[in-house]
């Protein structure tokens, strides 16, 4: 890295965050990097990146983040991150100022708020979930076959959460995250969940070795020790009645055995505002067929102290 681009440790970490998470507000950067600091201290670090041409910003147009500056890496900033050994995975596309100010803004910020909710919960419990434990727009090949339809399924985010169990072992929890801002039809959300059922079929065949010798078999199933559960986060109450939308989604899922059957997908629904306010260990998740809300691990308990989690499949 040229001498003029030598950065402080905090600035380098902030740049990598922007590269990894596409778009972050100043308060989000503070929550991730300097939780004991002020928004102003985070803004100073970001201003340093902007002055060096490594980051740029636009203003948030609406909640979440309304009024704050929203930050993203520039091409030069991406070049600096990519020159570092053991860097974060390469982004497929950097945001331009036009994209950062457009329709992607609220969706990307909300996905990052979900990641931060898990991050804050992990800090309270000493669990292993850091700034890079959630990844955006992860593509999974559906494979061949008339039922699967081929192509890709792109999860809004994938989270990987490590925790210690009471028996002293360490467990990893994977989740696909779908952020529904009520900008499309309920049918489309249910349709994507059906594609996740096809994805689980691909995962099962690959992990069992059924297609292991096929050079064209997708490699992504080897990344997951168990098939991730799916968290659907319902947001944007100004556009839709979220309680009614949840009821419609559950009804559609129950009509599909691959989702609502006894051996169906593990799907949990949560309201964005509750998740941000209460955290993922609160019983705010609604699962198909369950009478009572549970936490993200499927437990009918409130926020438990660190180390008290029990083993729950998936």
N, C-alpha and C positions, 0 to 999 in steps of 0.2 A: 504494500500500500504506500503511495507517495507520502512523503513527510507532511505535506500540507493537509493530508487527509487523516492523519493520526488523530484518533478520537479518544475521549475519556471512556472508561469502562461503561459508565451509565449511558453515554451517548451511543456507543456501539451496540449495547443491548437494546436500546430504544429503536435503533435503525433495523435491527434484526426482527424486532417485533412487528414493525410496520411492513417489512417484507413478508413476514409469515402470515400476518392477519389482515392484510390488504388495506383496511381502513379502521383507524382508531381515533376516538375523541381524546382530548387532553385528560379529562377525568379517568378514562379507561386506562391510559398509559400510567397515570399515577397509581391506580389500584393495582396494576400488575407489577410495576417496577419500584415504586417508592410508597408503599402502603402507609408508612409512618410520616410521609412528607405531605406537602401541600400541592394543590393543583398548580400553583405558581412555580414550584420547584420543578415539576414535570414540564411546564411550559418553557422554562429556561433551557432545558435539555433539547426540546424539540425546536426551539428557535435557533439553537446552535446548528442543528442538522439543516435547517432551512437556509441559514446564512452560508453554509458550505455547499448548497445545491444538492444535498443528499435526500431531502424530504420537501414536500410541499403540502399545502393545506387549502381547504375550502371551509365555508361555514355550513353548519348543520341547518337544514331547512325545517326540520320538524323533530318531534320526540321520536326515539330517544336521542339525547344529545343536543336538543335545540339550543341554538345560540353559541355553542362551543365550536372551536376549530376542529376540523377532522383532518387527520394526517395520513399521508401515504408516501411510500418510497418513490423517488424519481429513478429514471434509468441509471443515472450515475450512482445513486444509493444502492440500487440492485447490483450494480457491477462491483461495488465495494463489498457487499455481503457475500456475493458469489466467489470472491477471491479468497475468502477465509476458509481454511481447512475445517472439515466437519461442520459445515454450515447447515442451515435448514434446507429442506428440499426446495428445488427450483420451482418458482411460481410459473404457471403457464402463461399468465398475463398480468402485467402491471396495470394499475389504475391510472388513467389520465385525469386531469382536472375535470374534464367533461363527464367521465364515468363516475368520479367521486361525488360530483354534484347531482347526479341523475338518480334514476329509479333504484339502483343498487344500494344507495346510501343507507336507508332505514333497515333493509334486510341484513346487510353486512354488520352494521352496528349491533343489531339485536342478536345475531349469532355470537358475536364477541361478548355481549353481555351474558349470554348463557354460559360460555366458557369461563368467564370471570366468576360467575356464581359457583361453579364447581371448584375453581381455584381458591376462592375464599373459604369454602367449606373444608377443603383439604388442608389449608393452613391451620385451621382451628383444631384439626384432628391429627396432625402430623402425618398425613397421607402423602403419597407421591403423585402429585398432579401439578405440573408446572406451566409456565407460560406457553410451552410448545406442545402441551398434551392434547390440545384440540387443533384439528386441521380442517381447512376449508375445501369444499367442492372436490371431494375424493371420488374419482371415477372407478367403477367396478364393471368389468366385462360380464355380460350376462351369458355368453356362450351361445352355441348353436342349438337349434331345436325349434319346432313350430310353436311350442307353448311359450318359450322364452322370448322369441322375436328378435334375438340378437341385440346388438347395440350395447350401449352403456347405461348404467344407472349411476347417477351422480348424487351422492349424499351431500346435503348442505354442510354437514360437518361430521367428523368422526372423533370421538373422545376415547382416551385410554387412561384408566384410573387405577392405580395400584394402592392396595391397602393391606395392613396386617390383620390377620384373623385371630380370634381368641386362642386358637391352638398353636399360635406362633408362626404359622405358615403365611406366605404372602400370596395374595390373589390379585389378578388383573380383571377389571371390568371394562368391556368395550360397549360403546353405544353409538348407533347412528342417530344423528339429530336432524330433524326436519322442522324448519321454521315456517309456520303457516301464517302469513299476514292477511289472510282472507282476501287476497287479490285475485284468486281463481275460484273455480267451482269446487264444492265439497267432493264431487265425483272424481275430480282430478287428484285430490289428495289420497282418496281411497284407491284410485288406480295405481298410484305410485307405491302404495303399501302392497298391492298385489305383485308388483314387480320385485319388491323385496322378498316375497315368498318364492319367486323364481330364483332370486339370488341365493336364498338359503339352500335351495336344491343344488345349485352349482357348488356351493361351499361344501355340502355334505358329500357329494360325489368326489370332489377333489381331495378332501381330507381323508376319505376312506380309501383312497388310492384307486378308485374306479376309473379315473381318467388320468392317473398319474404318469402313465407312459406316453401320453399324447403330447407331442411337442407344442401343439396349438392350445393346450389347456390353459386357462387363465391362471396366473400366479398369485393373484390377490388372496385366495382362500388361505394360503399358507401364513398370512399375516395375523390371522385370528385364531386363537386357541379354542374359542367357542364362537358360535355365530352371534354377532352383537344384537342386543335388544334395540328397539327403536323408540326414541322419544320424539313425540310430535308436540311442539310448543306452539300454542295458539296465541297470537298477538293481534294488535290493531283493533281494539274494541270499537273505535270510531267508525269502522267500516262494516262490522257485522256484530250480531249478538253472539258472543263466543260460547255461551252456554248452549244455545240452540245449535250452533255449528258443531260443538262437541257431541251432542245427542245424535245429530245426523251422521257424523263420522262413525260413532259406535254402532249405529244401526246398520250402516253399509258394511262395516267390518264383520258384524255378526252373520251377515248373509253369505260371507265367503269362508268356507271351511279352512282354507289355507291361512286365514288370519284369525277368525273367531272360533275355530274348532278347538277340540281338546288338545291337539298337537299343533295349534296355530302359532303364528309369530308372537314373540313377546313385544307387545306394543303398549306404551304408556303415553297418556295425554296430560299435559300440564298447561296452565295459563301463564303466560310470560310474566305478568305483573306479580303473581304469587311466587313464581320461581325466583325472581330477582329479590323480592322482599324477604322470603322465608328460607331460601336455599334448598338444595336438592335432598337433604336429609329430613326435611319436614314431610308429613303425610299429605302431599298436595297432588299426587299423581293418580290418574284414573286409568285403571286397566280394564280391558274387555272382560266382562264376566264377574269382576270383583264388585262387591256391594259397598265397600268402604275405600276411601283413598289410602294410598300407601306412599312410602318414600321411594326414591328412585331404585332402591334395591328390592322393592316389593314387600317391605315390612310395614305392618300397621302400627308404627311407633312414631313418636315425635322425635325431635332432634336428640340423638343419643350422644353420650360422651365418647371421646376418642377411644378406640380399641374395643368397643362393645358390639360391633357389627357381627352378624352371624352369616354363615355361608349361605348364599342364595344363588342358584344356578343362573348363569348369564349375568 
